[in-house]
Amino acid sequence: MRHLKAGRLAADIGGTFTDVALECGPRRVTAKVLTTPSEPEKGVIHGILEVLKNAGLSPADVEVFVHGTTLATNALIERKGATTALVT
């Protein structure tokens, strides 16, 4: 059976969880994994591998990847990290 290419793969890194969603035609596969604040990429990679496995796809089948995060916003609100100014 020939697999369709995935239309969209998205990851959203939050302070506690990283959500990953894969849309392939009419099918959606999702994963929610723990975020490692010191290494947020670990949650993204873990979630991506999980949804690709569950969909029977490989990374080469992904056409579009979208990424979002609240980590920078949380750092500003919680006053963590480097001294930063938000200029609008």
KEPA-138287 format. One record per atom (N, C-alpha, C, O, CB): residue number from 1; atom name; residue in one letter; x, y, z. Coordinates in steps of 0.05 Angstrom, whole numbers, plus 5000, padded with zeros to 4 digits. Each point is the difference from the previous one (the first is absolute). Glycine has a CB too. Example, Ala and Ser with C-alpha at 12.3 -4.5 7.8 and 13.67 -1.06 7.14 Angstrom:
2
+-----+------+-----+------+------+------+
:   n : atom : res :    u :    v :    w :
+-----+------+-----+------+------+------+
:   1 :    N :   a : 5264 : 4886 : 5156 :
:   1 :   CA :   a : 4982 : 5024 : 5000 :
:   1 :    C :   a : 5018 : 5024 : 5000 :
:   1 :    O :   a : 5021 : 5000 : 5013 :
:   1 :   CB :   a : 4941 : 4977 : 5012 :
:   2 :    N :   s : 5031 : 5044 : 4961 :
:   2 :   CA :   s : 5016 : 5024 : 5001 :
:   2 :    C :   s : 4985 : 5022 : 5014 :
:   2 :    O :   s : 5010 : 5022 : 5004 :
:   2 :   CB :   s : 5014 : 4965 : 4953 :
+-----+------+-----+------+------+------+
END
This chain:
88
+-----+------+-----+------+------+------+
:   n : atom : res :    u :    v :    w :
+-----+------+-----+------+------+------+
:   1 :    N :   m : 5017 : 4976 : 5000 :
:   1 :   CA :   m : 4983 : 5024 : 5000 :
:   1 :    C :   m : 5018 : 5025 : 5000 :
:   1 :    O :   m : 5018 : 5002 : 5016 :
:   1 :   CB :   m : 4945 : 4973 : 5008 :
:   2 :    N :   r : 5030 : 5044 : 4959 :
:   2 :   CA :   r : 5016 : 5024 : 4998 :
:   2 :    C :   r : 4989 : 5021 : 5019 :
:   2 :    O :   r : 4975 : 5004 : 5002 :
:   2 :   CB :   r : 5035 : 4987 : 4950 :
:   3 :    N :   h : 5008 : 5021 : 5064 :
:   3 :   CA :   h : 4991 : 5021 : 5019 :
:   3 :    C :   h : 4998 : 5027 : 4986 :
:   3 :    O :   h : 5015 : 5007 : 4982 :
:   3 :   CB :   h : 5007 : 4967 : 5055 :
:   4 :    N :   l : 4958 : 5041 : 4972 :
:   4 :   CA :   l : 4998 : 5028 : 4991 :
:   4 :    C :   l : 5019 : 5017 : 5016 :
:   4 :    O :   l : 5007 : 4994 : 5023 :
:   4 :   CB :   l : 4945 : 4999 : 4965 :
:   5 :    N :   k : 5058 : 5028 : 5000 :
:   5 :   CA :   k : 5017 : 5018 : 5015 :
:   5 :    C :   k : 4983 : 5015 : 5021 :
:   5 :    O :   k : 4977 : 5005 : 4995 :
:   5 :   CB :   k : 5055 : 5000 : 4965 :
:   6 :    N :   a : 4980 : 5001 : 5062 :
:   6 :   CA :   a : 4986 : 5014 : 5021 :
:   6 :    C :   a : 4997 : 5029 : 4992 :
:   6 :    O :   a : 5018 : 5013 : 4991 :
:   6 :   CB :   a : 5001 : 4956 : 5044 :
:   7 :    N :   g : 4957 : 5041 : 4968 :
:   7 :   CA :   g : 4995 : 5028 : 4994 :
:   7 :    C :   g : 5013 : 5019 : 5019 :
:   7 :    O :   g : 5013 : 5019 : 4992 :
:   7 :   CB :   g : 4944 : 4967 : 4988 :
:   8 :    N :   r : 5041 : 5008 : 5046 :
:   8 :   CA :   r : 5011 : 5017 : 5021 :
:   8 :    C :   r : 5008 : 4985 : 5024 :
:   8 :    O :   r : 4987 : 4981 : 5009 :
:   8 :   CB :   r : 4984 : 5056 : 4974 :
:   9 :    N :   l : 5052 : 4971 : 5028 :
:   9 :   CA :   l : 5009 : 4990 : 5026 :
:   9 :    C :   l : 5006 : 5024 : 5017 :
:   9 :    O :   l : 5014 : 5018 : 4992 :
:   9 :   CB :   l : 5006 : 4939 : 4987 :
:  10 :    N :   a : 4968 : 5044 : 5045 :
:  10 :   CA :   a : 5003 : 5024 : 5017 :
:  10 :    C :   a : 5008 : 4992 : 5028 :
:  10 :    O :   a : 4991 : 4979 : 5010 :
:  10 :   CB :   a : 4975 : 5044 : 4962 :
:  11 :    N :   a : 5050 : 4993 : 5040 :
:  11 :   CA :   a : 5008 : 4996 : 5028 :
:  11 :    C :   a : 4997 : 5026 : 5015 :
:  11 :    O :   a : 5007 : 5022 : 4990 :
:  11 :   CB :   a : 5026 : 4942 : 4996 :
:  12 :    N :   d : 4956 : 5034 : 5038 :
:  12 :   CA :   d : 4997 : 5023 : 5018 :
:  12 :    C :   d : 5012 : 4994 : 5027 :
:  12 :    O :   d : 4991 : 4982 : 5014 :
:  12 :   CB :   d : 4966 : 5032 : 4962 :
:  13 :    N :   i : 5065 : 5000 : 5030 :
:  13 :   CA :   i : 5014 : 4995 : 5025 :
:  13 :    C :   i : 4989 : 5018 : 5022 :
:  13 :    O :   i : 5001 : 5024 : 4998 :
:  13 :   CB :   i : 5041 : 4963 : 4977 :
:  14 :    N :   g : 4946 : 5001 : 5045 :
:  14 :   CA :   g : 4990 : 5014 : 5023 :
:  14 :    C :   g : 5018 : 4996 : 5024 :
:  14 :    O :   g : 5020 : 4986 : 4998 :
:  14 :   CB :   g : 4933 : 5010 : 4985 :
:  15 :    N :   g : 5041 : 5017 : 5039 :
:  15 :   CA :   g : 5016 : 4998 : 5024 :
:  15 :    C :   g : 5000 : 4972 : 5012 :
:  15 :    O :   g : 5019 : 4992 : 5012 :
:  15 :   CB :   g : 4972 : 5056 : 4996 :
:  16 :    N :   t : 4986 : 4937 : 4989 :
:  16 :   CA :   t : 4998 : 4974 : 5012 :
:  16 :    C :   t : 4999 : 4978 : 4978 :
:  16 :    O :   t : 5013 : 4979 : 5003 :
:  16 :   CB :   t : 4962 : 5041 : 5035 :
:  17 :    N :   f : 5009 : 4985 : 4941 :
:  17 :   CA :   f : 4997 : 4979 : 4979 :
:  17 :    C :   f : 5008 : 5011 : 4973 :
:  17 :    O :   f : 4998 : 5025 : 4995 :
:  17 :   CB :   f : 4966 : 4954 : 5032 :
:  18 :    N :   t : 5044 : 5003 : 4955 :
:  18 :   CA :   t : 5004 : 5006 : 4972 :
:  18 :    C :   t : 4979 : 4985 : 4985 :
:  18 :    O :   t : 4998 : 4976 : 5003 :
:  18 :   CB :   t : 5053 : 5032 : 5003 :
:  19 :    N :   d : 4934 : 5006 : 4978 :
:  19 :   CA :   d : 4979 : 4988 : 4984 :
:  19 :    C :   d : 5010 : 4998 : 4971 :
:  19 :    O :   d : 5011 : 5019 : 4989 :
:  19 :   CB :   d : 4952 : 4998 : 5041 :
:  20 :    N :   v : 5032 : 4960 : 4958 :
:  20 :   CA :   v : 5008 : 4995 : 4972 :
:  20 :    C :   v : 4976 : 4990 : 4985 :
:  20 :    O :   v : 4986 : 4982 : 5010 :
:  20 :   CB :   v : 5062 : 5009 : 5002 :
:  21 :    N :   a : 4946 : 5019 : 4965 :
:  21 :   CA :   a : 4978 : 4991 : 4983 :
:  21 :    C :   a : 5009 : 4996 : 4972 :
:  21 :    O :   a : 5015 : 5016 : 4989 :
:  21 :   CB :   a : 4952 : 5009 : 5041 :
:  22 :    N :   l : 5023 : 4954 : 4958 :
:  22 :   CA :   l : 5006 : 4993 : 4972 :
:  22 :    C :   l : 4974 : 4997 : 4985 :
:  22 :    O :   l : 4982 : 4986 : 5009 :
:  22 :   CB :   l : 5061 : 4991 : 5004 :
:  23 :    N :   e : 4954 : 5037 : 4965 :
:  23 :   CA :   e : 4977 : 4998 : 4983 :
:  23 :    C :   e : 5008 : 4988 : 4974 :
:  23 :    O :   e : 5017 : 5011 : 4986 :
:  23 :   CB :   e : 4961 : 5029 : 5036 :
:  24 :    N :   c : 5010 : 4938 : 4971 :
:  24 :   CA :   c : 5006 : 4986 : 4975 :
:  24 :    C :   c : 4973 : 4994 : 4987 :
:  24 :    O :   c : 4987 : 4981 : 5006 :
:  24 :   CB :   c : 5056 : 4998 : 5013 :
:  25 :    N :   g : 4950 : 5038 : 4961 :
:  25 :   CA :   g : 4974 : 4997 : 4988 :
:  25 :    C :   g : 4978 : 5005 : 5021 :
:  25 :    O :   g : 5002 : 5020 : 5015 :
:  25 :   CB :   g : 5017 : 4947 : 4951 :
:  26 :    N :   p : 4962 : 5015 : 5036 :
:  26 :   CA :   p : 4978 : 5004 : 5020 :
:  26 :    C :   p : 5008 : 4990 : 5028 :
:  26 :    O :   p : 4985 : 5004 : 5019 :
:  26 :   CB :   p : 4982 : 4991 : 4944 :
:  27 :    N :   r : 5056 : 4993 : 5039 :
:  27 :   CA :   r : 5009 : 4988 : 5025 :
:  27 :    C :   r : 5017 : 5019 : 5017 :
:  27 :    O :   r : 5017 : 5014 : 4989 :
:  27 :   CB :   r : 4981 : 4941 : 4988 :
:  28 :    N :   r : 4997 : 5045 : 5049 :
:  28 :   CA :   r : 5016 : 5015 : 5019 :
:  28 :    C :   r : 5011 : 4982 : 5021 :
:  28 :    O :   r : 4986 : 4983 : 5011 :
:  28 :   CB :   r : 4987 : 5058 : 4980 :
:  29 :    N :   v : 5053 : 4962 : 5015 :
:  29 :   CA :   v : 5013 : 4984 : 5021 :
:  29 :    C :   v : 5013 : 5021 : 5019 :
:  29 :    O :   v : 5013 : 5018 : 4991 :
:  29 :   CB :   v : 4995 : 4941 : 4979 :
:  30 :    N :   t : 4988 : 5037 : 5056 :
:  30 :   CA :   t : 5011 : 5019 : 5019 :
:  30 :    C :   t : 5015 : 4986 : 5022 :
:  30 :    O :   t : 4997 : 4976 : 5005 :
:  30 :   CB :   t : 4965 : 5055 : 4986 :
:  31 :    N :   a : 5055 : 4985 : 5022 :
:  31 :   CA :   a : 5016 : 4990 : 5023 :
:  31 :    C :   a : 5003 : 5023 : 5020 :
:  31 :    O :   a : 5003 : 5023 : 4992 :
:  31 :   CB :   a : 5021 : 4942 : 4980 :
:  32 :    N :   k : 4976 : 5028 : 5053 :
:  32 :   CA :   k : 5006 : 5019 : 5022 :
:  32 :    C :   k : 5022 : 4988 : 5017 :
:  32 :    O :   k : 4997 : 4979 : 5012 :
:  32 :   CB :   k : 4955 : 5040 : 4988 :
:  33 :    N :   v : 5071 : 4995 : 5000 :
:  33 :   CA :   v : 5023 : 4989 : 5015 :
:  33 :    C :   v : 5010 : 5022 : 5019 :
:  33 :    O :   v : 4994 : 5024 : 4997 :
:  33 :   CB :   v : 5019 : 4946 : 4965 :
:  34 :    N :   l : 5002 : 5022 : 5059 :
:  34 :   CA :   l : 5010 : 5019 : 5019 :
:  34 :    C :   l : 5022 : 5018 : 4987 :
:  34 :    O :   l : 5016 : 4990 : 4984 :
:  34 :   CB :   l : 4974 : 4977 : 5053 :
:  35 :    N :   t : 5010 : 5058 : 4971 :
:  35 :   CA :   t : 5020 : 5018 : 4991 :
:  35 :    C :   t : 5024 : 4999 : 5020 :
:  35 :    O :   t : 4996 : 5000 : 5024 :
:  35 :   CB :   t : 4969 : 5031 : 4954 :
:  36 :    N :   t : 5059 : 4968 : 5011 :
:  36 :   CA :   t : 5024 : 5002 : 5017 :
:  36 :    C :   t : 5009 : 5029 : 4997 :
:  36 :    O :   t : 5013 : 5007 : 4980 :
:  36 :   CB :   t : 5001 : 4943 : 5014 :
:  37 :    N :   p : 4981 : 5068 : 5026 :
:  37 :   CA :   p : 5006 : 5028 : 4997 :
:  37 :    C :   p : 5028 : 5006 : 4992 :
:  37 :    O :   p : 5005 : 5019 : 4984 :
:  37 :   CB :   p : 4960 : 4989 : 5049 :
:  38 :    N :   s : 5055 : 4977 : 4977 :
:  38 :   CA :   s : 5028 : 5006 : 4993 :
:  38 :    C :   s : 5007 : 4990 : 4972 :
:  38 :    O :   s : 5020 : 5009 : 4989 :
:  38 :   CB :   s : 4991 : 4988 : 5059 :
:  39 :    N :   e : 4973 : 4985 : 4941 :
:  39 :   CA :   e : 5005 : 4989 : 4973 :
:  39 :    C :   e : 4973 : 4996 : 4986 :
:  39 :    O :   e : 4992 : 4977 : 4996 :
:  39 :   CB :   e : 5052 : 5001 : 5019 :
:  40 :    N :   p : 4942 : 5043 : 4977 :
:  40 :   CA :   p : 4974 : 4997 : 4989 :
:  40 :    C :   p : 4998 : 4985 : 4974 :
:  40 :    O :   p : 4979 : 4989 : 4993 :
:  40 :   CB :   p : 5011 : 5054 : 5028 :
:  41 :    N :   e : 5033 : 4955 : 4965 :
:  41 :   CA :   e : 5000 : 4985 : 4975 :
:  41 :    C :   e : 4995 : 4970 : 5004 :
:  41 :    O :   e : 4990 : 4986 : 4982 :
:  41 :   CB :   e : 5041 : 5047 : 5000 :
:  42 :    N :   k : 4975 : 4957 : 5042 :
:  42 :   CA :   k : 4995 : 4971 : 5006 :
:  42 :    C :   k : 4971 : 4993 : 4998 :
:  42 :    O :   k : 4993 : 4979 : 4989 :
:  42 :   CB :   k : 5047 : 5021 : 5041 :
:  43 :    N :   g : 4943 : 5017 : 4981 :
:  43 :   CA :   g : 4971 : 4995 : 4999 :
:  43 :    C :   g : 4990 : 5001 : 4971 :
:  43 :    O :   g : 4983 : 4984 : 4992 :
:  43 :   CB :   g : 5012 : 5034 : 5054 :
:  44 :    N :   v : 5015 : 5001 : 4939 :
:  44 :   CA :   v : 4992 : 5002 : 4971 :
:  44 :    C :   v : 5007 : 4975 : 4985 :
:  44 :    O :   v : 4984 : 4989 : 4986 :
:  44 :   CB :   v : 5022 : 5061 : 5016 :
:  45 :    N :   i : 5019 : 4942 : 5001 :
:  45 :   CA :   i : 5010 : 4976 : 4986 :
:  45 :    C :   i : 4984 : 4975 : 5008 :
:  45 :    O :   i : 4991 : 4984 : 4983 :
:  45 :   CB :   i : 5055 : 5036 : 5014 :
:  46 :    N :   h : 4950 : 4977 : 5029 :
:  46 :   CA :   h : 4985 : 4977 : 5011 :
:  46 :    C :   h : 4971 : 5000 : 4988 :
:  46 :    O :   h : 4991 : 4979 : 4991 :
:  46 :   CB :   h : 5037 : 5021 : 5052 :
:  47 :    N :   g : 4959 : 5023 : 4958 :
:  47 :   CA :   g : 4973 : 5002 : 4990 :
:  47 :    C :   g : 4998 : 4995 : 4970 :
:  47 :    O :   g : 4982 : 4986 : 4991 :
:  47 :   CB :   g : 5008 : 5046 : 5045 :
:  48 :    N :   i : 5029 : 4979 : 4949 :
:  48 :   CA :   i : 5000 : 4995 : 4971 :
:  48 :    C :   i : 5004 : 4971 : 4993 :
:  48 :    O :   i : 4985 : 4989 : 4984 :
:  48 :   CB :   i : 5033 : 5057 : 5010 :
:  49 :    N :   l : 5001 : 4941 : 5019 :
:  49 :   CA :   l : 5004 : 4972 : 4995 :
:  49 :    C :   l : 4976 : 4983 : 5007 :
:  49 :    O :   l : 4993 : 4981 : 4986 :
:  49 :   CB :   l : 5055 : 5025 : 5023 :
:  50 :    N :   e : 4938 : 5002 : 5012 :
:  50 :   CA :   e : 4976 : 4985 : 5009 :
:  50 :    C :   e : 4977 : 5003 : 4979 :
:  50 :    O :   e : 4988 : 4979 : 4992 :
:  50 :   CB :   e : 5025 : 5028 : 5056 :
:  51 :    N :   v : 4982 : 5017 : 4943 :
:  51 :   CA :   v : 4978 : 5003 : 4980 :
:  51 :    C :   v : 5007 : 4988 : 4973 :
:  51 :    O :   v : 4983 : 4988 : 4987 :
:  51 :   CB :   v : 5003 : 5054 : 5037 :
:  52 :    N :   l : 5039 : 4960 : 4968 :
:  52 :   CA :   l : 5008 : 4987 : 4975 :
:  52 :    C :   l : 4997 : 4970 : 5001 :
:  52 :    O :   l : 4991 : 4988 : 4981 :
:  52 :   CB :   l : 5041 : 5050 : 5010 :
:  53 :    N :   k : 4976 : 4950 : 5031 :
:  53 :   CA :   k : 4998 : 4971 : 5004 :
:  53 :    C :   k : 4970 : 4992 : 4999 :
:  53 :    O :   k : 4993 : 4981 : 4986 :
:  53 :   CB :   k : 5050 : 5019 : 5042 :
:  54 :    N :   n : 4940 : 5015 : 4987 :
:  54 :   CA :   n : 4972 : 4993 : 5000 :
:  54 :    C :   n : 4986 : 5004 : 4974 :
:  54 :    O :   n : 4980 : 4986 : 4994 :
:  54 :   CB :   n : 5020 : 5027 : 5053 :
:  55 :    N :   a : 5011 : 5004 : 4936 :
:  55 :   CA :   a : 4988 : 5005 : 4973 :
:  55 :    C :   a : 5013 : 4982 : 4979 :
:  55 :    O :   a : 4990 : 5000 : 4977 :
:  55 :   CB :   a : 5000 : 5047 : 5037 :
:  56 :    N :   g : 5031 : 4939 : 4993 :
:  56 :   CA :   g : 5014 : 4983 : 4980 :
:  56 :    C :   g : 5015 : 5017 : 4980 :
:  56 :    O :   g : 5003 : 4991 : 4977 :
:  56 :   CB :   g : 4962 : 4975 : 5029 :
:  57 :    N :   l : 5045 : 5057 : 5002 :
:  57 :   CA :   l : 5015 : 5017 : 4982 :
:  57 :    C :   l : 5029 : 5004 : 5010 :
:  57 :    O :   l : 5007 : 4993 : 5023 :
:  57 :   CB :   l : 4951 : 5031 : 4965 :
:  58 :    N :   s : 5059 : 4986 : 4995 :
:  58 :   CA :   s : 5027 : 5007 : 5007 :
:  58 :    C :   s : 5004 : 5030 : 4999 :
:  58 :    O :   s : 4983 : 5014 : 4988 :
:  58 :   CB :   s : 5034 : 4941 : 4994 :
:  59 :    N :   p : 5005 : 5055 : 5029 :
:  59 :   CA :   p : 5004 : 5029 : 4998 :
:  59 :    C :   p : 5001 : 5011 : 4971 :
:  59 :    O :   p : 4993 : 5022 : 4995 :
:  59 :   CB :   p : 5033 : 4974 : 5048 :
:  60 :    N :   a : 4983 : 4987 : 4939 :
:  60 :   CA :   a : 5001 : 5008 : 4972 :
:  60 :    C :   a : 4972 : 5005 : 4988 :
:  60 :    O :   a : 4998 : 5013 : 4979 :
:  60 :   CB :   a : 5045 : 4961 : 5016 :
:  61 :    N :   d : 4936 : 5015 : 5017 :
:  61 :   CA :   d : 4973 : 5004 : 4990 :
:  61 :    C :   d : 4988 : 5027 : 5008 :
:  61 :    O :   d : 4978 : 5007 : 4990 :
:  61 :   CB :   d : 5017 : 4943 : 5013 :
:  62 :    N :   v : 5018 : 5064 : 5014 :
:  62 :   CA :   v : 4989 : 5026 : 5010 :
:  62 :    C :   v : 5006 : 5022 : 4980 :
:  62 :    O :   v : 5023 : 5004 : 4992 :
:  62 :   CB :   v : 4982 : 4981 : 5056 :
:  63 :    N :   e : 4974 : 5030 : 4945 :
:  63 :   CA :   e : 5004 : 5022 : 4981 :
:  63 :    C :   e : 5003 : 5027 : 5014 :
:  63 :    O :   e : 5015 : 5018 : 4991 :
:  63 :   CB :   e : 4959 : 4956 : 4975 :
:  64 :    N :   v : 5011 : 5030 : 5056 :
:  64 :   CA :   v : 5000 : 5026 : 5014 :
:  64 :    C :   v : 5003 : 4994 : 5030 :
:  64 :    O :   v : 4987 : 4983 : 5011 :
:  64 :   CB :   v : 4984 : 5038 : 4953 :
:  65 :    N :   f : 5046 : 4995 : 5050 :
:  65 :   CA :   f : 5003 : 4999 : 5029 :
:  65 :    C :   f : 4995 : 5028 : 5011 :
:  65 :    O :   f : 5012 : 5019 : 4991 :
:  65 :   CB :   f : 5021 : 4942 : 5006 :
:  66 :    N :   v : 4949 : 5040 : 5023 :
:  66 :   CA :   v : 4993 : 5026 : 5013 :
:  66 :    C :   v : 5008 : 4997 : 5029 :
:  66 :    O :   v : 4994 : 4980 : 5013 :
:  66 :   CB :   v : 4968 : 5030 : 4954 :
:  67 :    N :   h : 5050 : 5011 : 5044 :
:  67 :   CA :   h : 5009 : 4999 : 5028 :
:  67 :    C :   h : 4990 : 5024 : 5015 :
:  67 :    O :   h : 5000 : 5023 : 4990 :
:  67 :   CB :   h : 5041 : 4952 : 4996 :
:  68 :    N :   g : 4951 : 5021 : 5039 :
:  68 :   CA :   g : 4991 : 5022 : 5017 :
:  68 :    C :   g : 5010 : 4994 : 5029 :
:  68 :    O :   g : 5004 : 4977 : 5007 :
:  68 :   CB :   g : 4955 : 5032 : 4964 :
:  69 :    N :   t : 5043 : 5012 : 5044 :
:  69 :   CA :   t : 5009 : 4996 : 5028 :
:  69 :    C :   t : 4991 : 5023 : 5018 :
:  69 :    O :   t : 4997 : 5022 : 4990 :
:  69 :   CB :   t : 5042 : 4951 : 4993 :
:  70 :    N :   t : 4958 : 5021 : 5042 :
:  70 :   CA :   t : 4994 : 5021 : 5020 :
:  70 :    C :   t : 5024 : 5003 : 5018 :
:  70 :    O :   t : 4999 : 5016 : 5019 :
:  70 :   CB :   t : 4952 : 4974 : 4979 :
:  71 :    N :   l : 5071 : 4997 : 4996 :
:  71 :   CA :   l : 5024 : 5001 : 5018 :
:  71 :    C :   l : 5011 : 5028 : 5004 :
:  71 :    O :   l : 5006 : 5008 : 5022 :
:  71 :   CB :   l : 5004 : 4945 : 4964 :
:  72 :    N :   a : 4992 : 5062 : 4992 :
:  72 :   CA :   a : 5011 : 5027 : 5002 :
:  72 :    C :   a : 4981 : 5018 : 5015 :
:  72 :    O :   a : 5008 : 5016 : 5017 :
:  72 :   CB :   a : 5016 : 4978 : 4940 :
:  73 :    N :   t : 4950 : 5004 : 5038 :
:  73 :   CA :   t : 4980 : 5015 : 5015 :
:  73 :    C :   t : 5000 : 4994 : 5029 :
:  73 :    O :   t : 5000 : 5018 : 5017 :
:  73 :   CB :   t : 4972 : 4984 : 4942 :
:  74 :    N :   n : 5030 : 4972 : 5048 :
:  74 :   CA :   n : 5001 : 4991 : 5028 :
:  74 :    C :   n : 5025 : 5012 : 5013 :
:  74 :    O :   n : 4998 : 5008 : 5024 :
:  74 :   CB :   n : 4977 : 4950 : 4965 :
:  75 :    N :   a : 5047 : 5042 : 4998 :
:  75 :   CA :   a : 5025 : 5010 : 5011 :
:  75 :    C :   a : 4997 : 5030 : 5007 :
:  75 :    O :   a : 5010 : 5009 : 5021 :
:  75 :   CB :   a : 5017 : 4957 : 4953 :
:  76 :    N :   l : 4960 : 5049 : 5009 :
:  76 :   CA :   l : 4995 : 5029 : 5005 :
:  76 :    C :   l : 4982 : 5003 : 5024 :
:  76 :    O :   l : 5005 : 5016 : 5018 :
:  76 :   CB :   l : 5001 : 4995 : 4934 :
:  77 :    N :   i : 4971 : 4975 : 5048 :
:  77 :   CA :   i : 4981 : 5002 : 5022 :
:  77 :    C :   i : 5012 : 4992 : 5027 :
:  77 :    O :   i : 4995 : 5013 : 5020 :
:  77 :   CB :   i : 4968 : 4978 : 4947 :
:  78 :    N :   e : 5052 : 4988 : 5032 :
:  78 :   CA :   e : 5012 : 4989 : 5025 :
:  78 :    C :   e : 5026 : 5014 : 5008 :
:  78 :    O :   e : 5012 : 4994 : 5021 :
:  78 :   CB :   e : 4966 : 4962 : 4969 :
:  79 :    N :   r : 5031 : 5062 : 4993 :
:  79 :   CA :   r : 5025 : 5015 : 5004 :
:  79 :    C :   r : 5024 : 4981 : 5003 :
:  79 :    O :   r : 5016 : 5003 : 5019 :
:  79 :   CB :   r : 4958 : 5034 : 5002 :
:  80 :    N :   k : 5027 : 4944 : 4961 :
:  80 :   CA :   k : 5022 : 4981 : 5000 :
:  80 :    C :   k : 5018 : 5005 : 4976 :
:  80 :    O :   k : 4990 : 5012 : 4980 :
:  80 :   CB :   k : 4982 : 4953 : 5044 :
:  81 :    N :   g : 5053 : 5027 : 4976 :
:  81 :   CA :   g : 5017 : 5003 : 4978 :
:  81 :    C :   g : 5014 : 5028 : 5000 :
:  81 :    O :   g : 5001 : 5013 : 5021 :
:  81 :   CB :   g : 4970 : 4956 : 4953 :
:  82 :    N :   a : 5039 : 5039 : 5003 :
:  82 :   CA :   a : 5014 : 5025 : 4998 :
:  82 :    C :   a : 4981 : 5024 : 5003 :
:  82 :    O :   a : 4976 : 4998 : 4995 :
:  82 :   CB :   a : 5057 : 4980 : 4974 :
:  83 :    N :   t : 4978 : 5044 : 5040 :
:  83 :   CA :   t : 4985 : 5025 : 5002 :
:  83 :    C :   t : 4991 : 5007 : 4971 :
:  83 :    O :   t : 5017 : 5003 : 4983 :
:  83 :   CB :   t : 5008 : 5013 : 5059 :
:  84 :    N :   t : 4949 : 4988 : 4955 :
:  84 :   CA :   t : 4989 : 5004 : 4973 :
:  84 :    C :   t : 4980 : 5022 : 5001 :
:  84 :    O :   t : 4985 : 5004 : 5019 :
:  84 :   CB :   t : 5023 : 4948 : 4969 :
:  85 :    N :   a : 4990 : 5063 : 4990 :
:  85 :   CA :   a : 4979 : 5020 : 4997 :
:  85 :    C :   a : 4983 : 4993 : 4976 :
:  85 :    O :   a : 5010 : 4990 : 4979 :
:  85 :   CB :   a : 5019 : 5046 : 5042 :
:  86 :    N :   l : 4945 : 4968 : 4981 :
:  86 :   CA :   l : 4982 : 4996 : 4977 :
:  86 :    C :   l : 4992 : 5027 : 4989 :
:  86 :    O :   l : 4987 : 5016 : 5014 :
:  86 :   CB :   l : 4996 : 4940 : 5006 :
:  87 :    N :   v : 5026 : 5051 : 4956 :
:  87 :   CA :   v : 4995 : 5026 : 4988 :
:  87 :    C :   v : 4979 : 4996 : 4979 :
:  87 :    O :   v : 5002 : 4983 : 4982 :
:  87 :   CB :   v : 5045 : 5033 : 5027 :
:  88 :    N :   t : 4932 : 5001 : 4993 :
:  88 :   CA :   t : 4979 : 4998 : 4979 :
:  88 :    C :   t : 4997 : 5026 : 4985 :
:  88 :    O :   t : 4983 : 5002 : 4983 :
:  88 :   CB :   t : 4993 : 4965 : 5045 :
+-----+------+-----+------+------+------+
END
